[in-house]
Structures are given as C-alpha cells and as structure tokens.
Amino acid sequence: MFFINIETESIIQVYDRLRINCKKSAGSNDHSKVSKVEIKPESTESYIQVSDNLSPLDSDKWYLDWEYKTSGVKTISVKFSFEDLTNKIETIDIECISASDDYLFSSDDDLKIHEVDIIEFLKPWKTSYKNFHRRSQAMIMQELDRKGFRSIDNTKLLKSQIMDKSEINEWSLFLTLRLIMDSIVNTKDDIYQVKAKRYKDLSDNASLKAFITFDYNKDGQIDPTEQIEITSIQVFR
C-alpha cells in the first residue's frame, strides 16, 4: 500500500504563493520504491517533476511552490511512479479567489507600520501574510455572529456585508499581528510571546471601540440604522 498525503492551503488569492507539499506520503515496506514524483498544480498545466533523479526517495524535495494567475477552483494532481512501473495519482481541489472576493480587512502594509521587519518572518515559500489576514477575518466574523450580529433574515453576516472595512481595520491588523507572533514563539516568555500578548490586548481594545456599518437588509445601500457599536450589540442565545 502507498498513501499520498497532499498538504496545502484550501483558499489562496490570485498571485499569492502557496506550497503544494506531499513530503508526508509513504508506503508499506513491501511496496515498490518511488522512482519519480510529479505535481500538476491545475488541470491546464502539465505535470512537473519535483523529485531528484539521483535520489527520488528524498522526500524533502516532494513539493512545488506555485502562484495562480486566474481565479476559480484549481484541481491539484500528485503522481507517484514506482520502480515496478506502476503509478498512483491523488487529486484535491482548492479555491483561488480575487482580492475583491477575498475582501480582507487588513493588509501587510498595515502590519509594517507596527513591525517594520515583519516580512522577514515569512515562511520561505510565502510572499505575503494573506493567510493570516484571512484567519483574522474569519475570527472576527465568528465573534460578530457569537454576539448575535446577523442579517435581517437571521442568517450569518457575510464579510461582503461589511460596508466600511476601515471601521474594523485596526481590530484585524492587531489580531493578525498576534497570530503571527504566536506562530513564531520559540520559548516561553520570549520576545515574540510578549509581543503576542501585547497585540492581543490591542486587538481586544480595538474590538470594543469598533463601529461597524453593514448591509443589514442586503439591499446594497447604507441606511442610517446600519451603523452599530459592537459593545451595544445584544447577545442572543
């Protein structure tokens, strides 16, 4: 038996780089040895060999860094070929979206105002912190829903219903900085953990001060009653 394990991001923005990683793929001892590993980043592309010809079993080479030029669902295929001339293919789908559809509440430029060298902490294959901004966005939307912040039809508020992103930009950027610092903590109470705590406090404070103008009735217009202070939101259980 041989098992192909594909690790990557489920959502990526156009021209933002991701890593398609199958380094954790493995087989049983009685399975034929790997002779070649190829990755096809989307159906319109050809397979790209990522394994080393001289050392095909070197799993550290079993990855591909890629940027998509168009939005849409992308089908990633990974093909392993073996010494007995058989092969195995696994596929996964990910979503590539435009910047407007991503609708992130903060940007890397916002982060640089507070941490000038923040880009130095990026993973080697990444070109931005959009994945962290996206996680912050999801956490903010979850918090709004937890507080009972919903549309007129009692459905969950969509990110696109936030009419003025500047109203929660500070909340998002401090939350993103906290998440980044948490991800690079090396030891207890090191400088990054201290910074993570500071940015958590700043994020919590920003969330309490925020006003949000949102399209409550989904009519595409901003009405006078559609700006609400977060601290005044009634919680529904």
Secondary structure, 3 states (H helix, E strand, C coil): CEECCCECCCEEECCCEEEEECCCCEECCCCCCEEEEEEECCCCCCCEECCCCCCCCCHHHCEEEEECCCCEEEEEEEEEEECCCCEEEEEEEEEEECHHHHCCCCCHHHHHHHCCCHHHHCCCCCCCCHHHHHHHHHHHHHHHHHCCCECCCCCECCHHHECCHHHCHHHHHHHHHHHHHHHCCCCCCCHHHHHHHHHHHHHHHHHHHCEEEECCCCCCCCCHHHEEEHHHCCCCC
